[in-house]
């Protein structure tokens, strides 16, 4: 809470000022009501005359105090509301920015549903007590003033307040300690439910085709039931606590009446003072609950903040350097004794060394699990090597700025991702300099212009979430066009045309090679035709470079390479015979998947 106050001092000051104004006027109202009873009500009940001026004065004072309370409430709620929503927006931004700073390896260890929960429900929970916090601060001020007034009226009545108010605080402390573990479990279960839901929705195709609807429903229902039980436990404790908090101020009022009647009978106080004290206890009943609201929400806030802070304190970010590549034309890519492991003690790449000369095409070939995609990811600096160096035009990729890397390298991954946007929006991505001419040229190079021309609104056609209106091959060609629109100096293709007809793929590669003077290409390849188009082939097994050379040289000297390429050819021939390509030359299964099957 102190961090939130430091982040939003002006709004907090406005809210607390409004709350203190409200509190002061509540105390003042109690004193005025006592004076009104003594000045107007008591004389009227005993048959005395009441001056019209006195009635007008009392009414004016009460109305003025009511107007003042309205302004106090307005300032308190406006400041607290703006403060709460501003903090939630700020820390959603902070969490999201932290996600983007953390490396791909960190994201691979954390479920997407949990990350969504951190940025949404955990941030909301962390700042939920901010709304009643200024009211609670104003209430503390009000209680201090109230006790001072009680001592000014009578010591015995002040002792009643000194008994009741500390009991309220003690009850809140006990409640918070018992509530904390319940709220922590509830926040944890919220994240688990979100993670399972996201996984089930994201894998809807697998769930449907494998007939796992009932099992997924049961899995979700089980976690949802645990969340329900956790929330019921929270509600049960709150249901016990709230009535006690509600009743204590009224018990205090009753006790004040009894003590006040005794002190009135003894002549220590008069009627006006008795009314002031009893009315004071009555009007304090509601504001005192604000303290309970804050303390009641603190356990949930602490649980949410702990989960948010885990993200903000996560390490492993990949800081960018300060250098920029100034050359023009194709870039040279070099791997120099590169080692990499996702988990300690489980190396994926070992002493990988090879070079992709500027303007050349190098095919990366190897069996499943050999580390090809990891090399592609390292080339785009989505990961950093554990040992060795990845260089672009002789410069260590770790020393380059983010902008320089984005301008130089484009990675087209295995799984094509399409935003819920138009064709134009997916290719442009709001990048400066990517105009319509460049978009159309990129689509033509990626052999995507034909199917885009048949869409209802061509470039302005909305593609839906993840591009569900497109086939797998169309999505791949669209993501390739997105990469080409940025005119990268190094293009990394990680099985980026696996769902495309070999004839279409040949036209794509021919277009890319036509622009080879401006672009260096590293392609993870499976088809013999694709491999044959490369200037050089790097063959990898078990994370090591086994051989490199032309396609013909490897066929003549590397048994493992011969066996793998032959398997790819057989898989491709089988797909051709089964006519698995659609009219656009697209397929849903890659060659490597066919070999693995």
C-alpha positions as semicolon CSV with decimal commas, in nm:
position;residue;x (nm);y (nm);z (nm)
1;X;0,000;0,000;0,000
2;X;0,288;0,235;0,076
3;X;0,426;0,170;-0,271
4;X;0,090;0,264;-0,420
5;X;0,085;0,586;-0,214
6;X;0,433;0,676;-0,342
7;X;0,326;0,606;-0,700
8;X;0,007;0,815;-0,676
9;X;0,067;1,082;-0,407
10;X;-0,165;1,349;-0,550
11;X;-0,466;1,125;-0,591
12;X;-0,408;0,972;-0,249
13;X;-0,382;1,319;-0,094
14;X;-0,709;1,421;-0,259
15;X;-0,884;1,108;-0,133
16;X;-0,749;1,136;0,223
17;X;-0,834;1,507;0,238
18;X;-1,190;1,429;0,134
19;X;-1,207;1,146;0,389
20;X;-1,070;1,363;0,672
21;X;-1,316;1,640;0,581
22;X;-1,595;1,384;0,596
23;X;-1,469;1,253;0,932
24;X;-1,437;1,598;1,086
25;X;-1,789;1,686;0,976
26;X;-1,925;1,357;1,119
27;X;-1,777;1,452;1,460
28;X;-1,904;1,803;1,415
29;X;-2,249;1,674;1,327
30;X;-2,262;1,477;1,653
31;X;-2,181;1,792;1,848
32;X;-2,434;1,997;1,648
33;X;-2,709;1,736;1,702
34;X;-2,648;1,754;2,079
35;X;-2,667;2,131;2,063
36;X;-2,989;2,115;1,852
37;X;-3,150;1,875;2,099
38;X;-3,055;2,099;2,392
39;X;-3,150;2,422;2,212
40;X;-3,466;2,322;2,026
41;X;-3,599;1,978;2,115
42;X;-3,572;1,987;2,497
43;X;-3,738;2,330;2,533
44;X;-4,015;2,229;2,291
45;X;-4,096;1,912;2,489
46;X;-4,121;2,106;2,814
47;X;-4,352;2,371;2,671
48;X;-4,092;2,643;2,631
49;X;-4,078;2,890;2,345
50;X;-3,839;2,826;2,056
51;X;-3,728;3,127;1,855
52;X;-3,771;3,114;1,478
53;X;-3,417;3,245;1,438
54;X;-3,282;2,951;1,640
55;X;-3,465;2,704;1,415
56;X;-3,328;2,875;1,104
57;X;-2,976;2,876;1,247
58;X;-2,991;2,504;1,335
59;X;-3,126;2,417;0,990
60;X;-2,858;2,626;0,818
61;X;-2,578;2,464;1,017
62;X;-2,707;2,111;0,950
63;X;-2,750;2,180;0,576
64;X;-2,401;2,334;0,553
65;X;-2,250;2,031;0,724
66;X;-2,443;1,800;0,491
67;X;-2,308;1,985;0,186
68;X;-1,958;1,966;0,328
69;X;-1,993;1,590;0,374
70;X;-2,103;1,558;0,010
71;X;-1,784;1,731;-0,102
72;X;-1,580;1,511;0,131
73;X;-1,737;1,192;-0,007
74;X;-1,691;1,314;-0,364
75;X;-1,322;1,393;-0,313
76;X;-1,260;1,065;-0,132
77;X;-1,427;0,845;-0,391
78;X;-1,289;1,033;-0,690
79;X;-0,932;1,023;-0,559
80;X;-0,951;0,661;-0,444
81;X;-1,114;0,541;-0,767
82;X;-0,865;0,719;-0,991
83;X;-0,578;0,595;-0,774
84;X;-0,693;0,232;-0,782
85;X;-0,750;0,218;-1,158
86;X;-0,429;0,411;-1,232
87;X;-0,226;0,163;-1,024
88;X;-0,393;-0,135;-1,188
89;X;-0,323;0,006;-1,533
90;X;0,037;0,092;-1,442
91;X;0,121;-0,251;-1,305
92;X;-0,054;-0,435;-1,586
93;X;0,180;-0,237;-1,809
94;X;0,478;-0,319;-1,586
95;X;0,399;-0,692;-1,585
96;X;0,348;-0,699;-1,963
97;X;0,667;-0,502;-2,023
98;X;0,852;-0,747;-1,800
99;X;0,711;-1,039;-1,999
100;X;0,854;-0,885;-2,316
101;X;1,196;-0,836;-2,152
102;X;1,222;-1,195;-2,031
103;X;1,374;-1,450;-2,269
104;X;1,185;-1,718;-2,454
105;X;1,323;-1,986;-2,218
106;X;1,147;-1,818;-1,923
107;X;0,813;-1,815;-2,106
108;X;0,851;-2,182;-2,192
109;X;0,860;-2,263;-1,819
110;X;0,542;-2,071;-1,731
111;X;0,189;-2,160;-1,851
112;X;0,017;-1,890;-2,055
113;X;-0,293;-1,905;-1,833
114;X;-0,082;-1,828;-1,525
115;X;0,080;-1,533;-1,702
116;X;-0,263;-1,399;-1,798
117;X;-0,375;-1,437;-1,436
118;X;-0,066;-1,245;-1,315
119;X;-0,142;-0,955;-1,548
120;X;-0,514;-0,949;-1,475
121;X;-0,662;-1,093;-1,156
122;X;-0,339;-1,073;-0,951
123;X;-0,288;-0,706;-1,037
124;X;-0,653;-0,634;-0,956
125;X;-0,624;-0,817;-0,624
126;X;-0,301;-0,636;-0,533
127;X;-0,462;-0,292;-0,557
128;X;-0,815;-0,380;-0,448
129;X;-0,772;-0,232;-0,094
130;X;-0,673;0,104;-0,243
131;X;-1,041;0,197;-0,286
132;X;-1,130;0,186;0,089
133;X;-0,778;0,283;0,207
134;X;-0,832;0,664;0,214
135;X;-1,165;0,608;0,394
136;X;-0,982;0,397;0,652
137;X;-0,714;0,665;0,698
138;X;-0,986;0,927;0,742
139;X;-1,158;0,697;0,991
140;X;-0,841;0,669;1,200
141;X;-0,825;1,048;1,202
142;X;-1,195;1,051;1,295
143;X;-1,139;0,807;1,584
144;X;-0,852;1,018;1,719
145;X;-1,070;1,327;1,713
146;X;-1,362;1,132;1,861
147;X;-1,155;1,008;2,157
148;X;-1,029;1,364;2,214
149;X;-1,389;1,492;2,215
150;X;-1,493;1,212;2,453
151;X;-1,220;1,306;2,700
152;X;-1,327;1,671;2,671
153;X;-1,685;1,571;2,760
154;X;-1,628;1,306;3,030
155;X;-1,349;1,063;3,124
156;X;-1,587;0,773;3,191
157;X;-1,740;0,796;2,843
158;X;-1,390;0,826;2,694
159;X;-1,299;0,496;2,858
160;X;-1,589;0,332;2,672
161;X;-1,433;0,447;2,344
162;X;-1,089;0,329;2,456
163;X;-1,236;-0,018;2,515
164;X;-1,444;-0,047;2,197
165;X;-1,199;0,095;1,941
166;X;-0,896;-0,124;2,033
167;X;-1,120;-0,431;2,029
168;X;-1,206;-0,346;1,668
169;X;-0,839;-0,334;1,574
170;X;-0,757;-0,660;1,755
171;X;-1,042;-0,837;1,577
172;X;-0,916;-0,711;1,243
173;X;-0,563;-0,837;1,313
174;X;-0,695;-1,182;1,406
175;X;-0,912;-1,185;1,096
176;X;-0,624;-1,088;0,867
177;X;-0,399;-1,364;1,000
178;X;-0,666;-1,627;0,952
179;X;-0,769;-1,494;0,613
180;X;-0,419;-1,468;0,457
181;X;-0,364;-1,839;0,376
182;X;-0,720;-1,872;0,246
183;X;-0,677;-1,578;0,008
184;X;-0,337;-1,704;-0,108
185;X;-0,486;-2,040;-0,198
186;X;-0,779;-1,876;-0,376
187;X;-0,540;-1,665;-0,590
188;X;-0,334;-1,973;-0,671
189;X;-0,644;-2,165;-0,777
190;X;-0,760;-1,873;-0,994
191;X;-0,432;-1,899;-1,186
192;X;-0,464;-2,278;-1,222
193;X;-0,820;-2,254;-1,351
194;X;-0,714;-1,987;-1,601
195;X;-0,418;-2,201;-1,714
196;X;-0,633;-2,511;-1,774
197;X;-0,901;-2,310;-1,953
198;X;-0,647;-2,144;-2,182
199;X;-0,478;-2,476;-2,258
200;X;-0,808;-2,646;-2,339
201;X;-0,927;-2,363;-2,564
202;X;-0,589;-2,329;-2,735
203;X;-0,579;-2,703;-2,796
204;X;-0,942;-2,729;-2,906
205;X;-0,845;-2,914;-3,223
206;X;-0,662;-3,186;-3,029
207;X;-0,939;-3,206;-2,769
208;X;-1,200;-3,256;-3,041
209;X;-1,008;-3,497;-3,263
210;X;-0,889;-3,714;-2,973
211;X;-1,232;-3,725;-2,809
212;X;-1,108;-3,568;-2,484
213;X;-1,406;-3,336;-2,428
214;X;-1,526;-3,524;-2,120
215;X;-1,177;-3,560;-1,973
216;X;-1,098;-3,193;-2,026
217;X;-1,433;-3,098;-1,875
218;X;-1,358;-3,314;-1,571
219;X;-1,008;-3,169;-1,538
220;X;-1,145;-2,815;-1,551
221;X;-1,436;-2,900;-1,319
222;X;-1,196;-3,048;-1,063
223;X;-0,988;-2,728;-1,044
224;X;-1,298;-2,510;-1,059
225;X;-1,437;-2,708;-0,766
226;X;-1,119;-2,646;-0,568
227;X;-1,144;-2,276;-0,647
228;X;-1,508;-2,281;-0,537
229;X;-1,413;-2,446;-0,206
230;X;-1,133;-2,194;-0,152
231;X;-1,368;-1,901;-0,213
232;X;-1,633;-2,056;0,013
233;X;-1,371;-2,080;0,286
234;X;-1,294;-1,711;0,236
235;X;-1,665;-1,625;0,238
236;X;-1,732;-1,835;0,547
237;X;-1,466;-1,651;0,749
238;X;-1,583;-1,314;0,617
239;X;-1,942;-1,410;0,702
240;X;-1,834;-1,465;1,063
241;X;-1,623;-1,151;1,080
242;X;-1,855;-0,893;0,921
243;X;-2,144;-0,933;1,170
244;X;-1,901;-0,897;1,461
245;X;-1,757;-0,581;1,310
246;X;-2,107;-0,455;1,246
247;X;-2,228;-0,522;1,600
248;X;-1,935;-0,384;1,800
249;X;-2,004;-0,013;1,736
250;X;-2,369;-0,064;1,830
251;X;-2,266;-0,246;2,146
252;X;-2,043;0,053;2,213
253;X;-2,343;0,282;2,166
254;X;-2,546;0,077;2,414
255;X;-2,259;0,082;2,664
256;X;-2,222;0,458;2,616
257;X;-2,594;0,504;2,690
258;X;-2,570;0,303;3,011
259;X;-2,258;0,483;3,133
260;X;-2,395;0,816;3,011
261;X;-2,723;0,766;3,200
262;X;-2,523;0,695;3,516
263;X;-2,306;1,004;3,465
264;X;-2,614;1,217;3,386
265;X;-2,782;1,098;3,703
266;X;-2,464;1,186;3,895
267;X;-2,465;1,536;3,742
268;X;-2,128;1,491;3,571
269;X;-2,272;1,560;3,226
270;X;-2,584;1,729;3,090
271;X;-2,840;1,618;2,831
272;X;-2,659;1,786;2,544
273;X;-2,338;1,596;2,619
274;X;-2,518;1,263;2,654
275;X;-2,684;1,308;2,315
276;X;-2,353;1,409;2,160
277;X;-2,175;1,097;2,289
278;X;-2,446;0,848;2,195
279;X;-2,491;1,005;1,851
280;X;-2,113;0,998;1,805
281;X;-2,099;0,622;1,867
282;X;-2,392;0,572;1,629
283;X;-2,242;0,763;1,337
284;X;-1,903;0,597;1,386
285;X;-2,049;0,250;1,323
286;X;-2,033;0,279;0,944
287;X;-1,695;0,455;0,899
288;X;-1,522;0,211;1,134
289;X;-1,619;-0,067;0,896
290;X;-1,385;0,093;0,639
291;X;-1,092;-0,024;0,849
292;X;-1,238;-0,372;0,838
293;X;-1,274;-0,350;0,459
294;X;-0,906;-0,264;0,417
295;X;-0,781;-0,526;0,661
296;X;-1,023;-0,780;0,518
297;X;-0,888;-0,723;0,165
298;X;-0,521;-0,711;0,265
299;X;-0,467;-1,091;0,264
300;X;-0,595;-1,114;-0,093
301;X;-0,388;-0,808;-0,182
302;X;-0,074;-0,961;-0,035
303;X;-0,132;-1,287;-0,224
304;X;-0,186;-1,100;-0,550
305;X;0,114;-0,872;-0,497
306;X;0,343;-1,168;-0,418
307;X;0,252;-1,323;-0,753
308;X;0,296;-0,993;-0,939
309;X;0,629;-0,929;-0,770
310;X;0,755;-1,273;-0,871
311;X;0,717;-1,161;-1,232
312;X;0,869;-0,816;-1,175
313;X;1,170;-0,972;-0,999
314;X;1,219;-1,254;-1,247
315;X;1,571;-1,274;-1,382
316;X;1,705;-1,402;-1,711
317;X;1,627;-1,097;-1,922
318;X;1,838;-1,044;-2,233
319;X;1,969;-0,688;-2,226
320;X;2,041;-0,539;-2,566
321;X;2,367;-0,376;-2,657
322;X;2,442;-0,031;-2,794
323;X;2,594;-0,113;-3,133
324;X;2,412;-0,088;-3,465
325;X;2,492;-0,260;-3,793
326;X;2,562;0,009;-4,049
327;X;2,625;-0,202;-4,359
328;X;2,383;-0,249;-4,646
329;X;2,285;-0,559;-4,839
330;X;2,287;-0,916;-4,716
331;X;2,433;-0,994;-4,373
332;X;2,679;-1,269;-4,284
333;X;2,574;-1,508;-4,004
334;X;2,833;-1,699;-3,802
335;X;2,801;-1,959;-3,525
336;X;3,130;-1,997;-3,338
337;X;3,159;-2,290;-3,093
338;X;2,801;-2,239;-2,970
339;X;2,669;-2,443;-2,676
340;X;2,313;-2,423;-2,547
341;X;2,086;-2,602;-2,298
342;X;1,727;-2,529;-2,197
343;X;1,784;-2,710;-1,868
344;X;2,118;-2,737;-1,683
345;X;2,296;-3,060;-1,758
346;X;2,083;-3,135;-2,066
347;X;2,272;-2,979;-2,361
348;X;2,083;-2,926;-2,685
349;X;2,371;-2,783;-2,891
350;X;2,739;-2,870;-2,853
351;X;3,024;-2,675;-3,016
352;X;2,815;-2,571;-3,319
353;X;3,025;-2,386;-3,574
354;X;2,924;-2,282;-3,927
355;X;2,890;-1,970;-4,140
356;X;2,619;-1,846;-4,376
357;X;2,799;-1,615;-4,622
358;X;2,632;-1,289;-4,717
359;X;2,381;-1,335;-4,998
360;X;2,396;-1,715;-4,985
361;X;2,137;-1,978;-4,891
362;X;2,231;-2,244;-4,637
363;X;2,002;-2,538;-4,562
364;X;1,999;-2,679;-4,210
365;X;1,919;-3,052;-4,219
366;X;1,891;-3,305;-3,939
367;X;1,661;-3,556;-3,771
368;X;1,387;-3,454;-3,528
369;X;1,530;-3,322;-3,202
370;X;1,874;-3,250;-3,342
371;X;1,856;-2,877;-3,251
372;X;1,761;-2,715;-3,582
373;X;1,485;-2,494;-3,438
374;X;1,712;-2,395;-3,150
375;X;1,975;-2,279;-3,399
376;X;1,708;-2,079;-3,585
377;X;1,600;-1,919;-3,258
378;X;1,958;-1,834;-3,162
379;X;2,015;-1,681;-3,506
380;X;1,729;-1,436;-3,440
381;X;1,859;-1,377;-3,085
382;X;1,544;-1,493;-2,914
383;X;1,785;-1,693;-2,699
384;X;2,150;-1,639;-2,607
385;X;2,405;-1,920;-2,622
386;X;2,548;-2,062;-2,301
387;X;2,888;-2,069;-2,467
388;X;3,038;-1,942;-2,789
389;X;2,911;-1,660;-3,003
390;X;2,649;-1,584;-3,268
391;X;2,767;-1,301;-3,495
392;X;2,611;-1,082;-3,761
393;X;2,862;-0,924;-3,997
394;X;3,130;-1,000;-3,737
395;X;2,947;-0,830;-3,449
396;X;2,833;-1,034;-3,148
397;X;2,450;-1,037;-3,159
398;X;2,446;-0,956;-2,784
399;X;2,610;-0,619;-2,849
400;X;2,347;-0,501;-3,097
401;X;2,052;-0,278;-3,023
402;X;1,697;-0,409;-3,039
403;X;1,620;-0,190;-3,341
404;X;1,929;-0,309;-3,526
405;X;1,838;-0,675;-3,471
406;X;1,479;-0,619;-3,580
407;X;1,594;-0,443;-3,897
408;X;1,854;-0,708;-3,979
409;X;1,698;-1,045;-3,895
410;X;1,354;-1,192;-3,961
411;X;1,252;-1,535;-3,832
412;X;0,961;-1,727;-3,983
413;X;0,886;-2,007;-3,731
414;X;0,736;-2,352;-3,777
415;X;0,398;-2,251;-3,637
416;X;0,254;-1,960;-3,831
417;X;0,087;-1,703;-3,606
418;X;-0,176;-1,470;-3,752
419;X;-0,324;-1,181;-3,555
420;X;-0,697;-1,112;-3,540
421;X;-0,655;-0,833;-3,792
422;X;-0,673;-0,767;-4,166
423;X;-0,427;-0,906;-4,419
424;X;-0,274;-0,559;-4,447
425;X;-0,244;-0,527;-4,069
426;X;-0,079;-0,869;-4,036
427;X;0,183;-0,790;-4,300
428;X;0,247;-0,428;-4,198
429;X;0,240;-0,459;-3,819
430;X;0,239;-0,077;-3,816
431;X;0,608;-0,069;-3,911
432;X;0,731;0,259;-4,062
433;X;0,806;0,241;-4,431
434;X;0,593;-0,067;-4,499
435;X;0,352;0,085;-4,751
436;X;0,101;-0,087;-4,978
437;X;0,351;-0,139;-5,260
438;X;0,588;-0,317;-5,026
439;X;0,300;-0,526;-4,885
440;X;0,193;-0,640;-5,230
441;X;0,551;-0,716;-5,335
442;X;0,604;-0,924;-5,019
443;X;0,279;-1,115;-5,081
444;X;0,385;-1,185;-5,439
445;X;0,729;-1,310;-5,331
446;X;0,565;-1,540;-5,074
447;X;0,320;-1,665;-5,342
448;X;0,034;-1,534;-5,127
449;X;-0,102;-1,272;-5,368
450;X;-0,324;-1,521;-5,551
451;X;-0,529;-1,637;-5,253
452;X;-0,537;-1,285;-5,104
453;X;-0,690;-1,157;-5,428
454;X;-0,975;-1,408;-5,385
455;X;-1,059;-1,293;-5,030
456;X;-1,382;-1,089;-4,995
457;X;-1,206;-0,761;-4,922
458;X;-0,854;-0,856;-5,034
459;X;-0,601;-0,673;-4,815
460;X;-0,874;-0,543;-4,585
461;X;-1,024;-0,887;-4,512
462;X;-1,049;-0,961;-4,139
463;X;-0,880;-1,296;-4,075
464;X;-1,021;-1,387;-3,731
465;X;-0,838;-1,515;-3,425
466;X;-0,514;-1,692;-3,522
467;X;-0,623;-1,666;-3,886
468;X;-0,880;-1,944;-3,854
469;X;-1,031;-1,847;-4,190
470;X;-0,707;-1,947;-4,367
471;X;-0,553;-2,287;-4,437
472;X;-0,223;-2,387;-4,282
473;X;-0,028;-2,314;-4,600
474;X;-0,196;-1,977;-4,642
475;X;-0,102;-1,882;-4,288
476;X;0,258;-1,984;-4,355
477;X;0,277;-1,776;-4,672
478;X;0,122;-1,477;-4,495
479;X;0,378;-1,491;-4,212
480;X;0,657;-1,524;-4,470
481;X;0,524;-1,211;-4,642
482;X;0,523;-1,034;-4,306
483;X;0,893;-1,111;-4,265
484;X;0,978;-1,009;-4,622
485;X;0,793;-0,676;-4,591
486;X;1,059;-0,562;-4,344
487;X;1,331;-0,630;-4,605
488;X;1,558;-0,821;-4,368
489;X;1,924;-0,871;-4,446
490;X;1,905;-1,221;-4,292
491;X;1,597;-1,440;-4,334
492;X;1,566;-1,747;-4,110
493;X;1,305;-2,002;-4,223
494;X;1,229;-2,271;-3,965
495;X;1,026;-2,525;-4,164
496;X;0,829;-2,221;-4,278
497;X;0,680;-2,381;-4,592
498;X;0,605;-2,731;-4,460
499;X;0,232;-2,701;-4,531
500;X;0,280;-2,583;-4,889
501;X;0,276;-2,786;-5,210
502;X;0,633;-2,857;-5,332
503;X;0,560;-2,671;-5,657
504;X;0,447;-2,362;-5,468
505;X;0,745;-2,394;-5,235
506;X;0,976;-2,410;-5,538
507;X;0,830;-2,083;-5,669
508;X;0,873;-1,922;-5,325
509;X;1,236;-2,029;-5,301
510;X;1,301;-1,918;-5,659
511;X;1,161;-1,572;-5,568
512;X;1,377;-1,559;-5,257
513;X;1,689;-1,660;-5,445
514;X;1,611;-1,395;-5,702
515;X;1,649;-1,144;-5,421
516;X;1,948;-1,326;-5,272
517;X;2,184;-1,033;-5,334
518;X;1,990;-0,839;-5,070
519;X;1,909;-1,127;-4,833
520;X;2,101;-1,409;-4,667
521;X;1,884;-1,716;-4,608
522;X;1,915;-1,987;-4,341
523;X;1,644;-2,245;-4,402
524;X;1,555;-2,551;-4,197
525;X;1,483;-2,785;-4,488
526;X;1,328;-3,130;-4,534
527;X;1,242;-3,162;-4,903
528;X;1,513;-3,267;-5,141
529;X;1,414;-2,997;-5,389
530;X;1,454;-2,732;-5,120
531;X;1,786;-2,869;-5,004
532;X;1,918;-2,888;-5,361
533;X;1,853;-2,515;-5,410
534;X;2,083;-2,425;-5,119
535;X;2,439;-2,312;-5,183
536;X;2,551;-2,520;-4,886
537;X;2,400;-2,778;-4,651
538;X;2,483;-2,807;-4,278
539;X;2,394;-3,152;-4,144
540;X;2,327;-3,182;-3,769
541;X;2,286;-3,483;-3,540
542;X;2,233;-3,472;-3,163
543;X;2,316;-3,104;-3,142
544;X;2,647;-3,128;-3,330
545;X;2,747;-3,028;-3,681
546;X;2,837;-3,361;-3,840
547;X;2,912;-3,238;-4,191
548;X;2,873;-2,943;-4,424
549;X;2,904;-2,899;-4,799
550;X;2,688;-2,911;-5,107
551;X;2,393;-3,147;-5,130
552;X;2,583;-3,371;-5,373
553;X;2,891;-3,385;-5,150
554;X;2,689;-3,494;-4,845
555;X;2,501;-3,754;-5,048
556;X;2,833;-3,902;-5,147
557;X;2,993;-3,911;-4,804
558;X;2,746;-3,899;-4,508
559;X;2,534;-4,216;-4,450
560;X;2,303;-4,050;-4,196
561;X;2,230;-3,768;-4,436
562;X;2,150;-4,011;-4,718
563;X;1,913;-4,207;-4,496
564;X;1,731;-3,897;-4,373
565;X;1,687;-3,735;-4,715
566;X;1,562;-4,066;-4,855
567;X;1,305;-4,085;-4,573
568;X;1,191;-3,731;-4,651
569;X;1,151;-3,820;-5,018
570;X;0,941;-4,126;-4,938
571;X;0,716;-3,924;-4,706
572;X;0,669;-3,657;-4,971
573;X;0,587;-3,914;-5,239
574;X;0,330;-4,071;-5,007
575;X;0,163;-3,736;-4,952
576;X;0,158;-3,671;-5,325
577;X;-0,012;-4,005;-5,387
578;X;-0,275;-3,935;-5,121
579;X;-0,349;-3,588;-5,264
580;X;-0,337;-3,422;-4,922
581;X;-0,280;-3,077;-5,076
582;X;-0,580;-2,855;-5,141
583;X;-0,648;-2,638;-5,447
584;X;-0,409;-2,372;-5,319
585;X;-0,130;-2,625;-5,275
586;X;-0,156;-2,618;-4,895
587;X;-0,129;-2,905;-4,646
588;X;-0,179;-2,932;-4,273
589;X;0,101;-3,183;-4,199
590;X;0,471;-3,108;-4,243
591;X;0,717;-3,345;-4,408
592;X;0,904;-3,389;-4,080
593;X;0,578;-3,481;-3,905
594;X;0,514;-3,739;-4,175
595;X;0,861;-3,893;-4,126
596;X;0,812;-3,894;-3,748
597;X;0,474;-4,065;-3,789
